[in-house]
Amino acid sequence: MHLLDPAPFGRVLPAMVTPMKRDGSVDYEAAQRLARRLVADGADGLLVNGTTGESPVTHMDEKVELVRAVKECVSVPVISGAGSNDTIHTVRMAEQTQEAGADAVLVVAPYYSRPSQEGIFRHYEAVDKSADKPVIIYDVPSRTGVHIELDTYRRLAQLGHVKAVKDATGDIAGAVRKRIETGLVWYSGDDGLFLPFLSIGAVGIISVIAHVAANPMKQLADAFDRGDIHAAQRLAVRLAPLVEALNGNGFQAVMAKAALKVRGVLDTTTMRLPNVGPGPDELDRARNGMHAAGLM
């Protein structure tokens, strides 16, 4: 018995941090080491150039080179973030990261300018016209300031390359109807809602805590898939302190680097402003969350 549908981009995908050297330059060798480590730990897909990867402060050539570096060293699907509030720039990012080898692009709804539903649709339509790889919608109204409505989802699902959604809306009830009526592949974008999203038909998660918890998250998905709901529930409860530790203060990119530093995977936790790398409090928070989840 299998309760879960196939996961075309992987089932547990860390939204990978972008390792940086002390001078703030991207450390591509460290990114490759991290990518290999995440896959060895149980990740079966990776997202680079996402919010947790500090995408607002990395540049086009860095994004492209990061895709190349990570694709070179792993055999799992590699998705690249390619979102902006500027449609022309978004199209350019999607084109160049696809050319660099990305297996799909994750495109966030246009943020800050708060476009109409027609504007949102045309934004994705422009990306779709230039795409030759799958496009994943990233719906995260807490960051973008816009909600993608059901009618817009219906229209987006008709575009040739739009294949999936990373849902960080927190609206599980709404996701049921959106998924069923569009036929799009659904991914949870919220660590704390991984199990509930699986229960309504999601196939996996694009995650922050998977930086240090890919294996138990894979176990959770496997337990759910074989119908052992109680085991999946126990794993969700076990991971809850880590979810709170890395997501609760809203600084996911900072806390992901803190967790990797505590685990000994990253030597440096340099970040580009306006993010400030983790200090002793963040390291303690990550350490305590990992310990409570049985990962230390």
C-alpha positions as CSV (number, residue, x, y, z in Angstrom):
1,M,0.0,0.0,0.0
2,H,1.2,3.5,-0.9
3,L,-0.7,6.5,0.3
4,L,1.6,9.1,-1.4
5,D,1.7,10.0,-5.0
6,P,5.1,10.1,-6.8
7,A,7.3,13.1,-5.9
8,P,8.8,14.3,-9.2
9,F,11.3,16.6,-7.6
10,G,12.0,14.6,-4.5
11,R,10.1,14.1,-1.2
12,V,12.4,15.8,1.3
13,L,14.1,18.9,-0.1
14,P,16.3,21.1,2.0
15,A,16.0,24.8,1.0
16,M,19.8,24.9,1.0
17,V,21.7,27.7,2.6
18,T,24.4,29.4,0.5
19,P,27.7,28.9,2.3
20,M,29.9,32.0,2.3
21,K,33.5,32.7,3.1
22,R,34.4,35.2,5.8
23,D,34.7,38.0,3.2
24,G,31.1,37.3,2.1
25,S,31.9,35.7,-1.2
26,V,30.0,32.5,-2.1
27,D,31.9,29.3,-1.2
28,Y,31.1,26.9,-4.0
29,E,33.3,24.1,-2.6
30,A,31.5,24.3,0.7
31,A,28.2,24.3,-1.1
32,Q,29.2,21.1,-2.9
33,R,30.2,19.5,0.4
34,L,26.9,20.5,2.0
35,A,24.9,19.2,-1.0
36,R,26.6,15.8,-0.8
37,R,26.1,15.7,3.0
38,L,22.3,16.5,2.7
39,V,21.8,13.8,0.1
40,A,23.7,11.3,2.3
41,D,21.5,12.2,5.2
42,G,18.3,11.4,3.2
43,A,17.4,14.4,1.1
44,D,16.2,13.3,-2.4
45,G,16.1,16.7,-3.9
46,L,17.6,20.1,-3.3
47,L,16.5,23.7,-3.6
48,V,19.2,26.3,-4.2
49,N,18.8,30.1,-4.5
50,G,15.7,30.2,-2.3
51,T,15.0,32.5,0.6
52,T,17.0,30.4,3.0
53,G,19.8,30.5,0.5
54,E,19.8,34.4,0.8
55,S,18.5,34.8,-2.7
56,P,17.6,38.5,-2.2
57,V,21.3,39.3,-1.8
58,T,23.1,37.0,-4.2
59,H,23.7,38.1,-7.8
60,M,22.8,36.5,-11.1
61,D,26.3,35.1,-11.9
62,E,26.4,33.6,-8.3
63,K,23.0,32.0,-8.7
64,V,24.0,30.4,-12.0
65,E,27.4,29.2,-10.7
66,L,25.7,27.7,-7.6
67,V,23.3,25.7,-9.8
68,R,26.3,24.4,-11.8
69,A,28.3,23.5,-8.7
70,V,25.5,21.6,-7.0
71,K,24.4,19.8,-10.1
72,E,27.9,18.7,-10.7
73,C,28.1,16.8,-7.4
74,V,24.7,15.2,-6.8
75,S,22.4,13.0,-8.7
76,V,19.1,14.2,-7.1
77,P,16.9,16.8,-8.7
78,V,18.2,20.4,-8.2
79,I,15.6,23.2,-8.2
80,S,16.7,26.8,-8.4
81,G,14.8,29.8,-7.0
82,A,14.2,32.3,-9.8
83,G,11.8,34.7,-8.3
84,S,11.7,38.5,-8.1
85,N,9.1,41.3,-8.1
86,D,10.4,42.3,-11.5
87,T,9.0,40.1,-14.2
88,I,11.7,40.7,-16.7
89,H,14.4,39.9,-14.2
90,T,12.5,36.8,-13.1
91,V,12.4,35.6,-16.7
92,R,16.1,36.2,-17.0
93,M,16.8,34.3,-13.8
94,A,14.6,31.4,-14.9
95,E,16.3,31.2,-18.3
96,Q,19.9,31.3,-17.0
97,T,19.4,28.9,-14.1
98,Q,17.7,26.4,-16.4
99,E,20.7,26.7,-18.9
100,A,23.0,26.1,-15.9
101,G,21.3,22.7,-15.3
102,A,18.4,23.3,-12.9
103,D,15.8,20.6,-13.2
104,A,13.0,23.0,-12.3
105,V,12.6,26.7,-11.2
106,L,10.8,27.9,-8.1
107,V,9.1,31.2,-8.8
108,V,7.8,33.2,-5.9
109,A,4.6,35.3,-6.3
110,P,5.7,38.9,-7.0
111,Y,6.3,40.6,-3.7
112,Y,6.0,44.1,-2.3
113,S,4.3,45.7,-5.3
114,R,1.1,43.6,-4.5
115,P,-0.1,43.1,-8.0
116,S,-3.6,42.2,-9.0
117,Q,-4.6,38.5,-9.7
118,E,-4.3,39.4,-13.4
119,G,-0.8,40.8,-12.8
120,I,0.2,37.6,-10.9
121,F,-1.1,35.4,-13.7
122,R,0.8,37.4,-16.4
123,H,4.0,37.3,-14.3
124,Y,3.9,33.5,-14.3
125,E,2.8,33.4,-17.9
126,A,5.9,35.3,-18.9
127,V,8.1,32.8,-17.1
128,D,6.2,29.9,-18.7
129,K,6.7,31.3,-22.2
130,S,10.5,31.3,-21.7
131,A,10.8,28.1,-19.7
132,D,11.9,24.7,-21.0
133,K,11.9,23.1,-17.5
134,P,9.0,22.7,-15.0
135,V,7.9,25.8,-13.0
136,I,7.0,25.5,-9.4
137,I,4.8,28.3,-7.9
138,Y,5.9,29.5,-4.5
139,D,2.9,30.8,-2.6
140,V,4.1,32.6,0.6
141,P,1.8,35.5,1.4
142,S,3.5,36.3,4.7
143,R,6.5,37.4,2.7
144,T,5.0,38.6,-0.6
145,G,1.9,40.4,0.7
146,V,-0.3,38.8,-2.0
147,H,-2.6,35.8,-2.0
148,I,-3.0,33.6,-5.1
149,E,-6.7,33.0,-5.4
150,L,-8.3,29.8,-6.5
151,D,-9.4,31.1,-9.9
152,T,-5.8,32.2,-10.6
153,Y,-4.5,28.8,-9.7
154,R,-7.0,27.3,-12.2
155,R,-5.5,29.6,-14.9
156,L,-1.9,28.9,-13.9
157,A,-2.5,25.2,-14.1
158,Q,-3.3,25.6,-17.8
159,L,0.2,26.9,-18.5
160,G,2.4,24.3,-20.1
161,H,5.4,24.4,-17.7
162,V,3.6,25.1,-14.4
163,K,3.7,21.7,-12.7
164,A,3.8,22.1,-8.9
165,V,3.3,24.4,-5.9
166,K,5.3,25.1,-2.8
167,D,2.5,26.0,-0.4
168,A,3.6,28.2,2.6
169,T,0.2,29.8,3.1
170,G,-0.7,27.7,6.2
171,D,-4.2,27.3,4.6
172,I,-4.6,23.5,4.6
173,A,-8.3,23.6,3.9
174,G,-7.7,25.8,0.9
175,A,-5.0,23.6,-0.4
176,V,-7.3,20.6,-0.6
177,R,-9.5,22.3,-3.2
178,K,-6.6,24.0,-5.1
179,R,-4.8,20.7,-5.5
180,I,-7.8,18.7,-6.5
181,E,-9.1,21.3,-9.0
182,T,-5.8,22.1,-10.6
183,G,-4.1,18.7,-10.6
184,L,-0.8,20.4,-9.7
185,V,1.8,18.5,-7.5
186,W,1.7,19.9,-4.0
187,Y,4.7,20.5,-1.6
188,S,4.5,21.8,1.9
189,G,6.5,24.9,2.4
190,D,6.0,24.8,6.2
191,D,8.0,22.4,8.4
192,G,5.4,22.4,11.1
193,L,2.7,21.3,8.6
194,F,4.5,18.5,6.9
195,L,2.3,15.8,8.2
196,P,-1.0,17.6,7.7
197,F,-0.1,18.5,4.2
198,L,0.7,14.8,3.4
199,S,-2.7,14.0,4.7
200,I,-4.4,16.2,2.1
201,G,-2.3,14.9,-0.9
202,A,1.0,16.8,-0.8
203,V,3.9,14.6,-2.0
204,G,6.7,16.2,0.0
205,I,8.3,19.2,1.6
206,I,10.7,22.0,0.8
207,S,12.2,22.5,4.2
208,V,14.4,24.4,6.6
209,I,14.9,21.8,9.3
210,A,15.9,19.2,6.7
211,H,19.4,20.7,6.9
212,V,19.8,18.6,10.0
213,A,16.7,16.4,10.0
214,A,16.4,14.9,6.5
215,N,16.6,11.4,7.8
216,P,13.7,11.5,10.3
217,M,11.7,13.6,7.8
218,K,12.2,10.8,5.3
219,Q,11.1,8.3,7.9
220,L,8.0,10.3,8.6
221,A,7.1,10.4,4.9
222,D,7.8,6.6,4.6
223,A,5.7,5.8,7.6
224,F,2.8,7.8,6.2
225,D,3.2,6.2,2.8
226,R,2.8,2.7,4.2
227,G,-0.2,3.7,6.3
228,D,1.6,3.8,9.7
229,I,0.0,7.1,10.7
230,H,0.9,6.6,14.4
231,A,4.6,6.3,13.6
232,A,4.3,9.4,11.4
233,Q,2.6,11.3,14.2
234,R,5.4,10.3,16.7
235,L,8.0,11.6,14.3
236,A,6.2,14.8,13.8
237,V,6.0,15.3,17.6
238,R,9.7,14.4,18.0
239,L,10.6,17.1,15.4
240,A,8.4,19.8,16.8
241,P,11.1,21.4,19.1
242,L,13.4,21.7,16.1
243,V,10.7,23.2,14.0
244,E,10.1,25.8,16.7
245,A,13.9,26.4,17.2
246,L,14.7,27.0,13.5
247,N,11.5,28.7,12.4
248,G,9.9,30.3,15.5
249,N,11.8,33.6,15.4
250,G,11.3,34.0,11.6
251,F,15.0,34.1,10.7
252,Q,15.1,30.7,8.9
253,A,18.3,31.4,6.9
254,V,20.2,32.5,10.0
255,M,18.9,29.5,12.1
256,A,19.7,27.0,9.3
257,K,23.3,28.2,9.3
258,A,23.3,28.1,13.1
259,A,22.2,24.4,13.0
260,L,24.8,23.5,10.4
261,K,27.5,25.2,12.5
262,V,26.4,23.3,15.6
263,R,26.4,20.0,13.7
264,G,30.0,20.8,12.4
265,V,29.0,20.9,8.8
266,L,29.7,24.6,8.2
267,D,33.0,26.2,9.3
268,T,31.7,29.8,8.9
269,T,28.2,31.3,9.2
270,T,28.9,34.5,7.3
271,M,25.8,36.2,5.9
272,R,25.2,39.2,3.8
273,L,23.4,42.2,5.2
274,P,20.6,42.8,6.1
275,N,20.8,39.3,7.6
276,V,23.3,39.0,10.4
277,G,25.0,35.6,11.0
278,P,24.1,33.7,14.1
279,G,25.5,34.6,17.5
280,P,25.7,32.7,20.7
281,D,22.0,32.9,21.4
282,E,21.1,31.5,17.9
283,L,23.6,28.8,18.2
284,D,22.2,27.8,21.6
285,R,18.7,27.9,20.3
286,A,19.7,25.6,17.4
287,R,21.6,23.3,19.7
288,N,18.7,23.0,22.2
289,G,16.2,22.3,19.4
290,M,18.4,19.6,17.9
291,H,19.0,18.0,21.3
292,A,15.2,18.0,22.1
293,A,14.6,16.3,18.7
294,G,17.2,13.6,19.4
295,L,19.6,14.8,16.8
296,M,22.6,15.6,19.0
